[in-house]
Amino acid sequence: MTRTVIVGAGIVGAALADQLAARRGGDVVLIDRSRPGLGTSRTSFGWLNANRKQPRAYFDLSVEAMRDWSRLAHEFGEPSWYQPVGNLAWARSPQAREELATRVDRLQAWGYGAETVTASRAQGLEPNVTIPSDAEIAFFPEEGYVCGCQAAQALVQRATSRGARLITGVEVSELVVSRSRVTGVRLAAEERIAAETVVCCAGWRSPELLAPLGIDLPLVTASTSGSRAGGLTVTIEGVTPRPDRVIHAPELDLRPKGESRLLLEANDIDAQVDLTSGEDHLDERAQELLARAGMLVPGALSATIGEASLCVRPLPLDGYPLVGPVSDHHGLYLAVTHSGITLAPTLARHAALELLGTESPTLRQYRPDRASRGTPQQRPDGGSRLNQ
Ligand SMILES: Cc1cc2nc3c(=O)[nH]c(=O)nc-3n(C[C@H](O)[C@H](O)[C@H](O)COP(=O)(O)OP(=O)(O)OC[C@H]3O[C@@H](n4cnc5c(N)ncnc54)[C@H](O)[C@@H]3O)c2cc1C
């Protein structure tokens, strides 16, 4: 019997496999219906931050994660998938200006890298973006981005080099239950793998895996119109010169994605897409993002769309991670989270400890059954903007 089977090799499952393999080597099996990193982690915006995270404990978790990424990047020889390039954000409406200034004050009081900057300083930091002279502007030097797909693949490769077994292109069709205990997984090809513990890291698809066990995972569904779970990220090509940092402008978020390419996303466009959106609608929305990029980045005026991806956030109803054992289902452990690119290494480190028998006080507040225990949390963004 394998001690741990992990379902899903996105950034969360990959980080967990890496942590467990470092301690347990060959006693970990990682299964993905596709290949590592090709789910939400591939199309994610990937902003590495603790910027809007509240309350303090969740902020601290995110800061810990930023440090974990820095440590991991060092271990991997400063790979190109980790880019701590800083984030430049600005606001123009009176309400947004006040929110940004208040946020900078709070982050400074919490010891986080955050400063208000003048337009000329901002323009000096990022000469390839048109920054309005009358905006409230902030710079967050410790933030950056992680390319989720490449990072997941690197973590999986290290895990397998330490003895973890990787099975790809095979779906886990069912969790096997015996006497109210999860005892393994059944694969689509009817093969069964027995396990002491099955860890569900299946991202937004987790509810379909857990529903047959009577587990109603509190995730936002992406198949209803206006759902907050859907998102559209667009890669544009031929941007020269291109910005080097993460940019949060009122109408567009962007970050570099390799040589002369940018990744685009916008909150209002995300709100207009979901799993029921047709191709024409997505194309139109992608063109809108390209047009906004052209207005913000002179080097993007003749850029073209390389890829437009409809992606789904594994978004818990209250916004916070769902990590830990599931009451009444021994042998089952969950690790499903939004902001997973940022949080993966830290959630994985704490989860690995728990799977090895030591309860993590940090994870106590993120238990999957917290809502039924009557401890719903405040949304991490205070309820307004979706927290990345
Ligand atoms: C538009 C958008 C923007 C985002 N921006 C940010 C951001 O800026 N910063 C940030 O930190 N986070 C961001 N996120 C969130 C982040 O991308 C996710 O939290 C993270 O990628 C989740 O990783 P995961 O490993 O849980 O899921 P995934 O990457 O989806 O991995 C799950 C894996 O499970 C596999 N799988 C599923 N079901 C089965 C099954 N039955 N059998 C076998 N395999 C299975 C899938 O193939 C997949 O590879 C964003 C998300 C979206 C959609």
The ligand as an SDF file (V2000), in Angstrom:
LIG
                    3D

 53 58  0  0  0  0  0  0  0  0999 V2000
   -7.7690   34.1980  -13.9780 C   0  0  0  0  0  0  0  0  0  0  0  0
   -7.0230   33.7420  -12.7640 C   0  0  0  0  0  0  0  0  0  0  0  0
   -6.0560   34.5620  -12.2020 C   0  0  0  0  0  0  0  0  0  0  0  0
   -5.3770   34.1480  -11.0550 C   0  0  0  0  0  0  0  0  0  0  0  0
   -4.4330   34.9610  -10.5360 N   0  0  0  0  0  0  0  0  0  0  0  0
   -3.7140   34.5490   -9.4720 C   0  0  0  0  0  0  0  0  0  0  0  0
   -2.6620   35.3680   -8.9990 C   0  0  0  0  0  0  0  0  0  0  0  0
   -2.3990   36.4400   -9.5380 O   0  0  0  0  0  0  0  0  0  0  0  0
   -1.9380   34.9330   -7.9150 N   0  0  0  0  0  0  0  0  0  0  0  0
   -2.2280   33.7260   -7.2990 C   0  0  0  0  0  0  0  0  0  0  0  0
   -1.5430   33.3910   -6.3330 O   0  0  0  0  0  0  0  0  0  0  0  0
   -3.2370   32.9440   -7.7440 N   0  0  0  0  0  0  0  0  0  0  0  0
   -3.9790   33.3280   -8.8010 C   0  0  0  0  0  0  0  0  0  0  0  0
   -4.9910   32.5590   -9.2770 N   0  0  0  0  0  0  0  0  0  0  0  0
   -5.3390   31.3250   -8.5460 C   0  0  0  0  0  0  0  0  0  0  0  0
   -4.3550   30.2150   -8.8470 C   0  0  0  0  0  0  0  0  0  0  0  0
   -4.0870   30.1490  -10.2150 O   0  0  0  0  0  0  0  0  0  0  0  0
   -4.9450   28.8950   -8.3640 C   0  0  0  0  0  0  0  0  0  0  0  0
   -5.2840   29.0050   -6.9940 O   0  0  0  0  0  0  0  0  0  0  0  0
   -3.9410   27.7520   -8.5450 C   0  0  0  0  0  0  0  0  0  0  0  0
   -3.4560   27.6790   -9.8630 O   0  0  0  0  0  0  0  0  0  0  0  0
   -4.6110   26.4390   -8.1560 C   0  0  0  0  0  0  0  0  0  0  0  0
   -3.6770   25.4080   -8.3270 O   0  0  0  0  0  0  0  0  0  0  0  0
   -4.1430   23.9080   -8.1860 P   0  0  0  0  0  0  0  0  0  0  0  0
   -2.9300   23.0850   -8.2400 O   0  0  0  0  0  0  0  0  0  0  0  0
   -5.0220   23.7730   -6.9910 O   0  0  0  0  0  0  0  0  0  0  0  0
   -5.1100   23.6740   -9.4330 O   0  0  0  0  0  0  0  0  0  0  0  0
   -4.7510   23.2830  -10.9440 P   0  0  0  0  0  0  0  0  0  0  0  0
   -3.5970   24.0200  -11.4440 O   0  0  0  0  0  0  0  0  0  0  0  0
   -6.0250   23.4050  -11.7150 O   0  0  0  0  0  0  0  0  0  0  0  0
   -4.3340   21.7730  -10.8100 O   0  0  0  0  0  0  0  0  0  0  0  0
   -5.2660   20.7450  -10.5570 C   0  0  0  0  0  0  0  0  0  0  0  0
   -4.8120   19.5260  -11.3170 C   0  0  0  0  0  0  0  0  0  0  0  0
   -5.6780   18.4480  -10.9880 O   0  0  0  0  0  0  0  0  0  0  0  0
   -5.8510   17.6530  -12.1320 C   0  0  0  0  0  0  0  0  0  0  0  0
   -7.0960   16.9170  -11.9270 N   0  0  0  0  0  0  0  0  0  0  0  0
   -8.3310   17.4110  -11.6810 C   0  0  0  0  0  0  0  0  0  0  0  0
   -9.2190   16.4220  -11.5070 N   0  0  0  0  0  0  0  0  0  0  0  0
   -8.5260   15.2570  -11.6290 C   0  0  0  0  0  0  0  0  0  0  0  0
   -8.8890   13.8880  -11.5600 C   0  0  0  0  0  0  0  0  0  0  0  0
  -10.1430   13.4840  -11.3090 N   0  0  0  0  0  0  0  0  0  0  0  0
   -7.9200   12.9440  -11.7630 N   0  0  0  0  0  0  0  0  0  0  0  0
   -6.6360   13.3210  -12.0190 C   0  0  0  0  0  0  0  0  0  0  0  0
   -6.2420   14.6110  -12.0940 N   0  0  0  0  0  0  0  0  0  0  0  0
   -7.1790   15.5650  -11.8940 C   0  0  0  0  0  0  0  0  0  0  0  0
   -5.9090   18.6750  -13.2730 C   0  0  0  0  0  0  0  0  0  0  0  0
   -5.5580   18.0620  -14.5080 O   0  0  0  0  0  0  0  0  0  0  0  0
   -4.9000   19.7120  -12.8210 C   0  0  0  0  0  0  0  0  0  0  0  0
   -3.6110   19.5130  -13.3860 O   0  0  0  0  0  0  0  0  0  0  0  0
   -5.6790   32.9140  -10.4460 C   0  0  0  0  0  0  0  0  0  0  0  0
   -6.6250   32.0720  -11.0310 C   0  0  0  0  0  0  0  0  0  0  0  0
   -7.2830   32.4740  -12.1770 C   0  0  0  0  0  0  0  0  0  0  0  0
   -8.2840   31.5660  -12.7920 C   0  0  0  0  0  0  0  0  0  0  0  0
  1  2  1  0
  2  3  1  0
  2 52  2  0
  3  4  2  0
  4  5  1  0
  4 50  1  0
  5  6  2  0
  6  7  1  0
  6 13  1  0
  7  8  2  0
  7  9  1  0
  9 10  1  0
 10 11  2  0
 10 12  1  0
 12 13  2  0
 13 14  1  0
 14 15  1  0
 14 50  1  0
 15 16  1  0
 16 17  1  0
 16 18  1  0
 18 19  1  0
 18 20  1  0
 20 21  1  0
 20 22  1  0
 22 23  1  0
 23 24  1  0
 24 25  2  0
 24 26  1  0
 24 27  1  0
 27 28  1  0
 28 29  2  0
 28 30  1  0
 28 31  1  0
 31 32  1  0
 32 33  1  0
 33 34  1  0
 33 48  1  0
 34 35  1  0
 35 36  1  0
 35 46  1  0
 36 37  1  0
 36 45  1  0
 37 38  2  0
 38 39  1  0
 39 40  1  0
 39 45  2  0
 40 41  1  0
 40 42  2  0
 42 43  1  0
 43 44  2  0
 44 45  1  0
 46 47  1  0
 46 48  1  0
 48 49  1  0
 50 51  2  0
 51 52  1  0
 52 53  1  0
M  END
$$$$
